Structure formats: C-alpha cells, structure tokens
Amino acid sequence: MCFASVTASAYTEDDSSASDPTAPLSWTAPKQVKTEKKKTYYPVPKLTSIVCLGGVECSVILNDRLVEQGDWVSGYQVQKIDNEYVVLVRQGKRWVLELFDSTIKQ
C-alpha cells in the first residue's frame, strides 16, 4: 500500500497574510504614514534701540526685550553690540542689524 500526501496552498498577491504566515486570517498590516519634516522658521528679531551708557557695555532692545551680548532672542544669539549695529548669529550664519539714521543729509 502506498500513501501519498498532497497539500495545496492557494493565495493571491493582495493577501497580506501571505507575507506573514503567523498573522490572523483577517489581519492587514497598518498603513505607513509618511510624515514630512516641517521646516522651522525663525524670523530675524526686530531691533528697536541700542543703549550705550559711558564705559558700560551696550545693551539692545530686540523684539521689545532688553538683551545684552551673549543673550538669546528667538533662536539667535547676540554676538556683538556696537553703538551703531548689532551682530546676531544662528547656525553659523551672521546677521548685522542697524538702526535707521534719523539724520537726513542733503
């Protein structure tokens, strides 16, 4: 007597359980959600005033806040304060802010 063992397996390509034989019959893999990395925008602070009194270091008003050299404002560090301009740095880039000269030359 001869015994033959035959097994048949049929599935479609769309059957998600075909890729994972241990998955339940009605299980479907969760869809992958692609999240795009949002760029963060850091607007350059607005320079309102430069205040220098005698031999004391100068201070500035940026975004309505009094700050000194080395302070951080809206993601920018105040690198240098001069009586005519302010230097801000962020990620290796520099911004030089100057006040509008109210003296009109003819």
All heavy atoms as an XYZ file, in Angstrom:
832
protein
N       0.814     -1.162      0.000
C       0.000      0.000      0.000
C       0.874      1.248      0.000
O       1.845      1.314      0.722
C      -0.854     -0.031      1.241
C      -2.206      0.434      0.941
S      -3.182      0.506      2.363
C      -4.164     -0.875      2.183
N       0.462      2.161     -0.797
C       1.232      3.389     -0.948
C       0.358      4.570     -0.545
O      -0.775      4.687     -0.993
C       1.683      3.501     -2.404
S       2.661      4.970     -2.681
N       0.889      5.376      0.308
C       0.154      6.574      0.743
C       0.842      7.808      0.181
O       2.066      7.921      0.271
C       0.114      6.678      2.268
C      -0.724      5.635      2.906
C      -0.139      4.503      3.454
C      -2.095      5.770      2.949
C      -0.903      3.540      4.051
C      -2.859      4.797      3.549
C      -2.276      3.679      4.110
N       0.079      8.682     -0.363
C       0.632      9.928     -0.904
C       0.041     11.094     -0.123
O      -1.136     11.120      0.166
C       0.296     10.064     -2.376
N       0.867     12.000      0.199
C       0.419     13.181      0.938
C       0.535     14.388      0.026
O       1.602     14.669     -0.504
C       1.292     13.368      2.188
O       0.961     14.572      2.806
N      -0.564     15.037     -0.164
C      -0.585     16.211     -1.036
C      -1.181     17.366     -0.247
O      -2.240     17.240      0.353
C      -1.429     15.940     -2.296
C      -1.466     17.179     -3.170
C      -0.885     14.760     -3.056
N      -0.502     18.483     -0.239
C      -1.038     19.701      0.382
C      -1.110     20.770     -0.684
O      -0.241     20.866     -1.546
C      -0.158     20.194      1.549
O       1.153     20.397      1.078
C      -0.182     19.209      2.692
N      -2.125     21.520     -0.619
C      -2.302     22.596     -1.594
C      -2.428     23.908     -0.837
O      -3.092     23.992      0.184
C      -3.536     22.340     -2.441
N      -1.796     24.902     -1.365
C      -1.861     26.227     -0.757
C      -2.139     27.223     -1.867
O      -1.426     27.258     -2.861
C      -0.537     26.546     -0.069
O      -0.550     27.860      0.390
N      -3.175     27.978     -1.685
C      -3.517     28.981     -2.697
C      -3.723     30.319     -2.014
O      -4.367     30.411     -0.972
C      -4.774     28.569     -3.438
N      -3.155     31.358     -2.588
C      -3.370     32.707     -2.070
C      -3.143     33.690     -3.201
O      -2.493     33.381     -4.193
C      -2.458     33.018     -0.877
C      -0.974     32.984     -1.190
C      -0.339     34.124     -1.636
C      -0.238     31.818     -1.049
C       1.005     34.103     -1.935
C       1.098     31.792     -1.332
C       1.731     32.945     -1.777
O       3.054     32.925     -2.062
N      -3.668     34.856     -3.000
C      -3.482     35.908     -4.003
C      -2.360     36.821     -3.547
O      -1.990     36.860     -2.378
C      -4.768     36.729     -4.190
O      -5.072     37.361     -2.956
C      -5.920     35.861     -4.633
N      -1.847     37.603     -4.461
C      -0.767     38.526     -4.146
C      -1.220     39.620     -3.191
O      -0.446     40.175     -2.450
C      -0.228     39.147     -5.435
C       0.336     38.137     -6.376
C       1.838     38.174     -6.425
O       2.399     39.189     -6.024
O       2.434     37.189     -6.844
N      -2.530     39.942     -3.205
C      -3.044     41.002     -2.343
C      -3.279     40.534     -0.916
O      -3.557     41.320     -0.038
C      -4.359     41.552     -2.902
C      -4.145     42.273     -4.218
O      -3.008     42.739     -4.436
O      -5.099     42.362     -5.015
N      -3.193     39.241     -0.671
C      -3.455     38.694      0.653
C      -2.284     39.046      1.564
O      -1.181     38.537      1.392
C      -3.629     37.178      0.553
C      -4.106     36.567      1.864
O      -4.426     37.338      2.785
O      -4.153     35.322      1.938
N      -2.513     39.924      2.547
C      -1.432     40.379      3.412
C      -0.947     39.296      4.345
O       0.165     39.338      4.823
C      -1.881     41.607      4.202
O      -2.976     41.264      5.032
N      -1.798     38.289      4.620
C      -1.358     37.209      5.491
C      -0.350     36.310      4.783
O       0.326     35.518      5.414
C      -2.554     36.400      5.990
O      -3.203     35.785      4.900
N      -0.243     36.438      3.456
C       0.708     35.620      2.710
C       2.137     35.997      3.068
O       3.017     35.153      3.051
C       0.478     35.774      1.218
N       2.381     37.239      3.414
C       3.728     37.659      3.751
C       4.094     37.265      5.183
O       5.252     37.134      5.505
C       3.882     39.163      3.562
O       2.986     39.842      4.422
N       3.100     37.068      6.041
C       3.349     36.655      7.416
C       2.455     35.457      7.727
O       1.275     35.614      8.012
C       3.051     37.810      8.370
C       3.383     37.458      9.818
O       3.893     36.352     10.071
O       3.134     38.307     10.692
N       3.013     34.284      7.687
C       2.182     33.092      7.891
C       1.614     32.981      9.304
O       0.671     32.241      9.543
C       3.131     31.934      7.579
C       4.488     32.488      7.709
C       4.396     33.957      7.415
N       2.150     33.730     10.254
C       1.644     33.659     11.625
C       0.545     34.677     11.896
O      -0.037     34.683     12.976
C       2.785     33.892     12.621
O       3.320     35.206     12.423
C       3.884     32.844     12.455
N       0.253     35.539     10.919
C      -0.771     36.572     11.111
C      -2.162     35.959     11.049
O      -2.389     34.993     10.330
C      -0.640     37.637     10.034
N      -3.127     36.515     11.809
C      -4.511     36.034     11.716
C      -5.038     36.214     10.295
O      -4.558     37.059      9.538
C      -5.266     36.933     12.694
C      -4.226     37.486     13.606
C      -2.956     37.549     12.813
N      -6.055     35.439      9.937
C      -6.555     35.439      8.564
C      -7.080     36.798      8.114
O      -6.902     37.192      6.975
C      -7.647     34.383      8.405
C      -7.169     32.941      8.535
C      -8.345     31.999      8.461
C      -6.146     32.625      7.466
N      -7.740     37.542      8.971
C      -8.318     38.821      8.547
C      -7.408     40.017      8.850
O      -7.786     41.156      8.672
C      -9.674     39.028      9.234
O      -9.487     39.075     10.646
N      -6.206     39.761      9.285
C      -5.292     40.837      9.671
C      -4.695     41.521      8.452
O      -4.317     40.878      7.479
C      -4.163     40.266     10.524
C      -3.198     41.296     11.006
C      -3.353     42.113     12.062
C      -1.916     41.608     10.447
N      -2.263     42.924     12.216
C      -1.362     42.627     11.224
C      -1.208     41.124      9.363
C      -0.117     43.168     10.960
C       0.035     41.672      9.105
C       0.569     42.688      9.895
N      -4.632     42.837      8.510
C      -3.947     43.602      7.467
C      -2.916     44.492      8.133
O      -3.129     45.002      9.238
C      -4.920     44.471      6.650
O      -5.599     45.345      7.541
C      -5.909     43.622      5.887
N      -1.817     44.661      7.480
C      -0.748     45.488      8.038
C      -1.193     46.939      8.092
O      -1.882     47.419      7.182
C       0.503     45.348      7.176
N      -0.808     47.659      9.148
C      -1.173     49.080      9.217
C      -0.454     49.849      8.114
O       0.667     49.516      7.734
C      -0.703     49.516     10.596
C       0.270     48.486     11.048
C      -0.058     47.235     10.316
N      -1.127     50.846      7.599
C      -0.534     51.661      6.534
C       0.545     52.559      7.122
O       0.394     53.100      8.203
C      -1.604     52.502      5.847
C      -2.599     51.660      5.087
C      -3.599     52.525      4.369
C      -4.580     51.653      3.603
N      -5.545     52.443      2.864
N       1.602     52.673      6.377
C       2.695     53.524      6.799
C       2.339     54.978      6.509
O       1.994     55.329      5.375
C       3.986     53.159      6.055
C       4.466     51.752      6.333
C       4.950     51.585      7.765
O       5.387     52.539      8.393
N       4.846     50.374      8.275
N       2.414     55.811      7.523
C       2.112     57.225      7.360
C       3.436     57.963      7.227
O       4.291     57.878      8.104
C       1.312     57.772      8.569
C       1.062     59.257      8.412
C       0.023     57.001      8.729
N       3.583     58.635      6.125
C       4.804     59.403      5.910
C       4.609     60.797      6.485
O       3.687     61.510      6.104
C       5.134     59.503      4.417
C       5.516     58.182      3.808
C       5.881     58.343      2.356
C       6.236     57.008      1.739
N       6.603     57.148      0.335
N       5.465     61.147      7.405
C       5.401     62.492      7.977
C       6.565     63.294      7.434
O       7.716     62.861      7.494
C       5.473     62.447      9.515
O       6.670     61.759      9.902
C       4.269     61.740     10.099
N       6.232     64.419      6.879
C       7.271     65.286      6.347
C       7.800     66.165      7.462
O       7.053     66.657      8.285
C       6.712     66.160      5.222
C       6.325     65.364      3.998
C       5.849     66.261      2.878
O       6.184     67.463      2.890
O       5.140     65.765      2.007
N       9.086     66.334      7.458
C       9.715     67.175      8.468
C       9.426     68.637      8.129
O       9.734     69.106      7.037
C      11.222     66.920      8.477
C      11.913     67.484      9.663
C      13.370     67.043      9.689
C      14.028     67.489     10.958
N      15.429     67.085     10.998
N       8.785     69.302      9.065
C       8.451     70.713      8.836
C       9.663     71.580      9.121
O      10.379     71.372     10.095
C       7.304     71.144      9.753
C       5.998     70.487      9.419
C       4.901     71.015     10.313
C       3.574     70.355      9.984
N       2.509     70.848     10.866
N       9.865     72.535      8.252
C      10.943     73.478      8.465
C      10.487     74.512      9.489
O       9.390     75.040      9.402
C      11.319     74.185      7.167
C      12.007     73.290      6.179
C      12.478     74.070      4.984
C      13.204     73.158      4.015
N      13.742     73.901      2.881
N      11.358     74.767     10.447
C      11.049     75.761     11.456
C      11.583     77.097     10.975
O      12.738     77.204     10.564
C      11.704     75.388     12.798
O      11.291     74.066     13.141
C      11.286     76.334     13.885
N      10.740     78.086     11.003
C      11.113     79.414     10.541
C      11.405     80.297     11.741
O      10.582     80.402     12.655
C       9.972     79.998      9.703
C      10.242     81.399      9.212
C      11.219     81.651      8.252
C       9.535     82.478      9.711
C      11.474     82.925      7.805
C       9.784     83.757      9.271
C      10.753     83.978      8.315
O      11.012     85.247      7.887
N      12.583     80.895     11.766
C      12.973     81.794     12.830
C      13.109     83.203     12.247
O      14.119     83.513     11.618
C      14.319     81.377     13.435
C      14.274     80.049     14.147
C      14.640     78.871     13.516
C      13.865     79.987     15.469
C      14.601     77.660     14.179
C      13.823     78.783     16.149
C      14.197     77.621     15.498
O      14.165     76.418     16.156
N      12.094     84.056     12.437
C      12.205     85.410     11.911
C      13.309     86.181     12.654
O      13.494     86.003     13.856
C      10.830     86.024     12.169
C      10.219     85.189     13.237
C      10.837     83.828     13.129
N      14.024     86.989     11.902
C      15.095     87.793     12.495
C      14.460     88.782     13.469
O      13.486     89.453     13.137
C      15.890     88.536     11.403
C      16.962     89.420     12.015
C      16.509     87.541     10.434
N      14.999     88.865     14.691
C      14.438     89.791     15.672
C      14.472     91.236     15.183
O      15.341     91.629     14.399
C      15.338     89.621     16.894
C      15.952     88.273     16.729
C      16.085     88.073     15.250
N      13.513     92.011     15.656
C      13.417     93.415     15.268
C      14.216     94.266     16.250
O      13.976     94.239     17.463
C      11.954     93.846     15.279
C      11.757     95.284     14.868
C      10.291     95.672     14.934
C      10.138     97.149     14.611
N       8.770     97.600     14.832
N      15.159     95.031     15.707
C      15.990     95.929     16.512
C      15.258     97.243     16.702
O      14.905     97.910     15.738
C      17.335     96.164     15.826
C      18.286     97.155     16.502
C      18.685     96.667     17.882
C      19.515     97.375     15.633
N      15.028     97.597     17.970
C      14.327     98.834     18.281
C      15.269     99.923     18.759
O      15.121    101.086     18.400
C      13.259     98.592     19.378
O      12.423     97.522     18.961
C      12.418     99.819     19.612
N      16.254     99.526     19.582
C      17.118    100.542     20.175
C      18.459     99.943     20.573
O      18.545     98.763     20.914
C      16.430    101.137     21.411
O      17.247    102.086     22.038
N      19.492    100.785     20.551
C      20.813    100.439     21.078
C      21.110    101.433     22.186
O      21.035    102.651     21.980
C      21.903    100.508     19.988
C      21.592     99.530     18.858
C      23.275    100.228     20.595
C      22.557     99.612     17.681
N      21.444    100.921     23.372
C      21.679    101.786     24.536
C      23.107    101.587     25.013
O      23.491    100.495     25.416
C      20.696    101.440     25.680
C      20.937    102.346     26.865
C      19.266    101.520     25.204
N      23.897    102.652     24.942
C      25.275    102.615     25.421
C      25.459    103.764     26.416
O      25.290    104.932     26.068
C      26.264    102.791     24.267
S      26.200    101.484     23.036
N      25.816    103.419     27.658
C      26.000    104.421     28.701
C      27.441    104.385     29.190
O      27.861    103.418     29.819
C      25.049    104.177     29.879
C      23.565    104.195     29.544
C      22.755    103.764     30.752
C      23.145    105.583     29.097
N      28.192    105.445     28.913
C      29.555    105.567     29.405
C      30.423    104.365     29.099
O      30.453    103.846     27.998
N      31.161    103.891     30.130
C      32.076    102.771     29.974
C      31.415    101.413     30.125
O      32.076    100.393     30.053
N      30.109    101.417     30.324
C      29.378    100.162     30.492
C      29.099     99.552     29.117
O      28.937    100.262     28.129
C      28.039    100.430     31.245
C      27.296     99.131     31.485
C      28.296    101.159     32.545
N      29.048     98.216     29.074
C      28.729     97.545     27.813
C      27.360     97.996     27.305
O      26.465     98.284     28.081
C      28.724     96.032     28.007
C      30.094     95.439     28.190
C      30.054     93.917     28.206
O      29.072     93.318     27.717
O      31.009     93.331     28.700
N      27.217     97.986     25.998
C      25.953     98.385     25.375
C      24.915     97.277     25.511
O      25.244     96.099     25.595
C      26.161     98.704     23.897
S      27.261    100.090     23.596
N      23.664     97.672     25.511
C      22.532     96.750     25.506
C      21.655     97.117     24.324
O      21.757     98.208     23.773
C      21.719     96.879     26.789
O      22.503     96.591     27.911
N      20.789     96.203     23.934
C      19.886     96.469     22.822
C      18.476     96.034     23.194
O      18.279     95.206     24.073
C      20.317     95.763     21.519
C      21.636     96.281     21.030
C      20.362     94.271     21.693
N      17.518     96.593     22.479
C      16.142     96.141     22.617
C      15.791     95.420     21.324
O      15.738     96.012     20.255
C      15.182     97.315     22.892
C      15.568     97.968     24.221
C      13.745     96.830     22.913
C      14.734     99.160     24.606
N      15.592     94.098     21.467
C      15.218     93.238     20.345
C      13.882     92.594     20.683
O      13.727     92.023     21.767
C      16.258     92.139     20.121
C      17.624     92.571     19.605
C      18.606     91.426     19.673
C      17.515     93.071     18.178
N      12.937     92.695     19.766
C      11.594     92.132     19.984
C      11.010     92.617     21.317
O      10.470     91.835     22.091
C      11.605     90.609     19.933
C      11.808     90.083     18.544
O      11.805     90.826     17.573
N      11.998     88.791     18.443
N      11.169     93.905     21.590
C      10.635     94.547     22.799
C      11.209     93.949     24.083
O      10.551     93.927     25.116
C       9.101     94.470     22.818
C       8.479     95.204     21.647
O       9.036     96.247     21.237
O       7.441     94.747     21.138
N      12.450     93.469     24.024
C      13.106     92.876     25.187
C      14.529     93.398     25.291
O      15.253     93.431     24.289
C      13.116     91.357     25.008
C      13.254     90.598     26.284
C      13.143     89.113     26.023
N      14.471     88.562     26.292
C      14.931     87.434     25.818
N      14.203     86.702     25.016
N      16.120     87.015     26.120
N      14.934     93.827     26.472
C      16.288     94.324     26.696
C      17.243     93.141     26.816
O      17.059     92.266     27.669
C      16.345     95.173     27.973
C      17.699     95.804     28.292
C      18.072     96.847     27.242
C      17.680     96.428     29.671
N      18.240     93.087     25.941
C      19.205     91.980     25.945
C      20.621     92.520     25.874
O      20.853     93.661     25.460
C      18.962     91.001     24.769
C      17.646     90.294     24.922
C      19.043     91.701     23.442
N      21.562     91.673     26.296
C      22.981     92.034     26.267
C      23.738     91.027     25.419
O      23.185     90.012     25.000
C      23.523     92.060     27.698
C      22.865     93.118     28.570
C      23.376     93.105     29.992
O      24.076     92.133     30.383
O      23.059     94.045     30.721
N      25.010     91.315     25.210
C      25.843     90.437     24.397
C      25.863     89.033     25.008
O      26.015     88.873     26.214
C      27.264     91.003     24.320
C      28.167     90.243     23.384
C      29.483     90.967     23.170
O      29.532     92.192     23.192
N      30.541     90.200     22.983
N      25.670     88.021     24.163
C      25.657     86.636     24.611
C      24.264     86.083     24.864
O      24.076     84.871     24.953
N      23.260     86.960     24.992
C      21.881     86.516     25.226
C      21.285     85.938     23.945
O      21.757     86.194     22.847
C      21.002     87.673     25.716
C      21.354     88.122     27.131
O      22.089     87.403     27.827
O      20.882     89.209     27.529
N      20.200     85.151     24.120
C      19.486     84.537     23.002
C      18.123     85.177     22.850
O      17.416     85.397     23.831
C      19.308     83.045     23.241
C      20.588     82.279     23.136
C      21.531     82.127     24.110
C      21.069     81.572     22.010
N      22.570     81.364     23.645
C      22.308     81.002     22.359
C      20.567     81.357     20.730
C      23.052     80.236     21.478
C      21.318     80.584     19.853
C      22.548     80.039     20.217
N      17.742     85.454     21.594
C      16.423     86.012     21.287
C      15.886     85.293     20.057
O      16.499     85.333     18.988
C      16.504     87.531     21.005
C      15.152     88.072     20.609
C      17.048     88.273     22.201
N      14.766     84.604     20.209
C      14.080     83.913     19.100
C      15.012     83.013     18.286
O      14.946     82.980     17.068
C      13.422     84.935     18.177
O      12.491     85.705     18.876
N      15.900     82.294     18.954
C      16.789     81.367     18.266
C      18.083     81.983     17.760
O      18.897     81.305     17.146
N      18.300     83.264     17.984
C      19.511     83.967     17.562
C      20.307     84.380     18.791
O      19.735     84.796     19.797
C      19.170     85.230     16.766
C      18.471     84.949     15.459
C      17.093     84.775     15.396
C      19.196     84.866     14.278
C      16.454     84.525     14.198
C      18.559     84.611     13.077
C      17.195     84.441     13.044
O      16.570     84.191     11.851
N      21.634     84.296     18.691
C      22.477     84.752     19.794
C      23.076     86.104     19.435
O      23.524     86.328     18.307
C      23.600     83.757     20.082
C      24.418     84.165     21.295
C      25.472     83.146     21.652
O      25.952     82.398     20.814
N      25.850     83.127     22.913
N      23.064     87.003     20.414
C      23.648     88.330     20.221
C      25.160     88.161     20.369
O      25.671     87.930     21.452
C      23.105     89.345     21.260
C      23.735     90.707     21.041
C      21.592     89.421     21.183
N      25.875     88.279     19.250
C      27.322     88.067     19.256
C      28.083     89.341     19.597
O      29.050     89.300     20.340
C      27.784     87.541     17.898
C      29.258     87.197     17.859
C      29.688     86.693     16.502
O      29.274     87.214     15.485
N      30.514     85.668     16.491
N      27.629     90.456     19.047
C      28.344     91.712     19.268
C      27.365     92.870     19.263
O      26.427     92.899     18.463
C      29.401     91.923     18.179
C      30.219     93.181     18.355
C      31.278     93.324     17.287
C      32.061     94.608     17.523
N      33.087     94.799     16.521
N      27.610     93.823     20.165
C      26.803     95.045     20.195
C      27.749     96.229     20.070
O      28.688     96.380     20.843
C      25.995     95.168     21.513
C      25.067     93.976     21.685
C      25.215     96.472     21.521
C      24.352     93.946     23.020
N      27.494     97.039     19.082
C      28.255     98.263     18.858
C      27.258     99.415     18.963
O      26.045     99.186     18.921
C      28.913     98.229     17.473
C      29.910     99.354     17.276
O      30.938     99.383     17.973
O      29.632    100.212     16.414
N      27.745    100.627     19.087
C      26.805    101.754     19.203
C      26.063    102.034     17.894
O      25.100    102.793     17.886
C      27.501    103.013     19.715
C      28.621    103.469     18.793
O      29.017    102.753     17.881
N      29.141    104.658     19.051
N      26.456    101.398     16.785
C      25.786    101.613     15.519
C      25.116    100.356     14.938
O      24.273    100.462     14.058
C      26.779    102.157     14.482
C      27.308    103.532     14.849
C      28.276    104.056     13.807
O      28.376    103.462     12.709
O      28.941    105.059     14.097
N      25.496     99.183     15.412
C      24.938     97.947     14.858
C      24.990     96.813     15.883
O      25.667     96.903     16.904
C      25.674     97.528     13.580
C      27.142     97.221     13.803
C      27.560     95.928     14.108
C      28.116     98.212     13.691
C      28.889     95.643     14.309
C      29.448     97.933     13.883
C      29.832     96.652     14.196
O      31.153     96.360     14.405
N      24.272     95.735     15.553
C      24.231     94.533     16.389
C      24.468     93.332     15.473
O      23.925     93.279     14.364
C      22.845     94.382     17.076
C      22.795     93.108     17.891
C      22.536     95.581     17.923
N      25.278     92.382     15.926
C      25.553     91.178     15.143
C      24.867     89.998     15.835
O      25.096     89.739     17.018
C      27.063     90.911     15.017
C      27.317     89.624     14.237
C      27.767     92.095     14.369
N      24.006     89.309     15.076
C      23.324     88.110     15.560
C      23.859     86.905     14.806
O      24.202     87.018     13.622
C      21.812     88.211     15.328
C      21.089     89.411     15.925
C      19.621     89.384     15.527
C      21.227     89.421     17.429
N      23.926     85.753     15.462
C      24.363     84.527     14.805
C      23.361     83.415     15.079
O      22.723     83.375     16.128
C      25.772     84.072     15.268
C      26.832     85.023     14.788
C      25.840     83.901     16.760
N      23.241     82.537     14.073
C      22.389     81.355     14.213
C      22.888     80.315     13.223
O      22.982     80.577     12.033
C      20.937     81.682     13.922
C      20.044     80.479     14.142
C      18.578     80.839     14.011
N      17.793     79.681     14.314
C      17.649     78.632     13.494
N      18.231     78.645     12.326
N      16.931     77.599     13.852
N      23.254     79.155     13.715
C      23.751     78.046     12.913
C      24.865     78.470     11.958
O      24.872     78.129     10.782
C      22.620     77.382     12.141
C      21.601     76.715     13.023
C      20.516     76.011     12.243
O      20.326     76.254     11.056
N      19.784     75.148     12.914
N      25.804     79.221     12.458
C      26.966     79.625     11.673
C      26.740     80.791     10.723
O      27.671     81.232     10.056
N      25.530     81.310     10.647
C      25.249     82.455      9.780
C      25.149     83.711     10.631
O      24.749     83.661     11.787
C      23.954     82.239      9.004
C      24.027     81.085      8.034
C      22.745     80.935      7.266
C      22.823     79.740      6.328
N      21.580     79.548      5.593
N      25.507     84.843     10.018
C      25.516     86.119     10.745
C      24.538     87.108     10.134
O      24.374     87.165      8.923
C      26.915     86.739     10.685
C      27.958     85.955     11.395
C      29.310     86.588     11.235
N      29.179     88.030     11.407
C      30.160     88.844     11.701
N      31.364     88.378     11.828
N      29.971     90.124     11.846
N      23.907     87.885     10.993
C      23.030     88.972     10.578
C      23.516     90.228     11.281
O      23.756     90.222     12.484
C      21.581     88.708     10.998
C      20.893     87.683     10.182
C      20.061     87.895      9.130
C      20.951     86.267     10.338
N      19.606     86.712      8.622
C      20.139     85.693      9.349
C      21.624     85.419     11.219
C      19.982     84.322      9.218
C      21.459     84.053     11.092
C      20.650     83.529     10.096
N      23.656     91.305     10.518
C      24.050     92.594     11.078
C      22.830     93.499     11.003
O      22.318     93.784      9.912
C      25.240     93.212     10.305
C      25.599     94.568     10.892
C      26.442     92.275     10.336
N      22.354     93.929     12.174
C      21.193     94.810     12.247
C      21.649     96.213     12.583
O      22.464     96.415     13.482
C      20.216     94.314     13.330
C      19.761     92.864     13.250
C      18.818     92.558     14.401
C      19.098     92.578     11.927
N      21.122     97.174     11.840
C      21.452     98.579     12.084
C      20.175     99.361     12.289
O      19.121     99.018     11.751
C      22.210     99.158     10.890
C      23.548     98.500     10.636
C      24.241     99.068      9.404
O      23.538     99.451      8.444
O      25.470     99.127      9.405
N      20.286    100.427     13.059
C      19.148    101.322     13.247
C      19.102    102.316     12.100
O      20.116    102.666     11.508
C      19.269    102.083     14.570
C      19.033    101.266     15.827
C      19.362    102.100     17.050
C      17.586    100.805     15.892
N      17.906    102.782     11.800
C      17.736    103.806     10.774
C      18.316    105.113     11.319
O      17.996    105.543     12.415
C      16.242    103.972     10.450
C      15.971    105.055      9.479
C      16.243    104.888      8.128
C      15.449    106.276      9.892
C      15.999    105.888      7.230
C      15.197    107.273      8.979
C      15.468    107.087      7.643
N      19.165    105.746     10.551
C      19.759    107.019     10.939
C      18.742    108.131     10.724
O      18.287    108.355      9.610
C      21.025    107.271     10.122
C      21.810    108.479     10.635
O      21.467    109.011     11.697
O      22.775    108.854      9.946
N      18.372    108.794     11.803
C      17.350    109.845     11.694
C      17.907    111.139     11.133
O      17.140    112.048     10.806
C      16.708    110.094     13.067
O      17.695    110.556     13.971
N      19.218    111.246     10.996
C      19.811    112.440     10.439
C      19.691    112.385      8.917
O      20.180    111.470      8.280
C      21.304    112.562     10.824
O      21.406    112.459     12.221
C      21.882    113.879     10.338
N      19.064    113.380      8.341
C      18.907    113.440      6.885
C      19.980    114.352      6.317
O      20.089    115.504      6.703
C      17.500    113.948      6.489
C      16.447    112.999      7.055
C      17.402    114.086      4.984
C      15.037    113.481      6.845
N      20.771    113.803      5.433
C      21.867    114.579      4.824
C      21.436    115.048      3.447
O      20.809    114.302      2.704
C      23.130    113.730      4.738
C      23.625    113.287      6.089
C      24.821    112.404      5.955
C      25.258    111.924      7.339
N      26.371    111.010      7.283
N      21.786    116.264      3.136
C      21.426    116.795      1.812
C      22.655    116.999      0.964
O      23.707    117.226      1.358
C      20.679    118.115      1.952
C      19.369    117.915      2.644
C      18.579    119.208      2.725
O      19.010    120.276      2.286
N      17.401    119.135      3.286
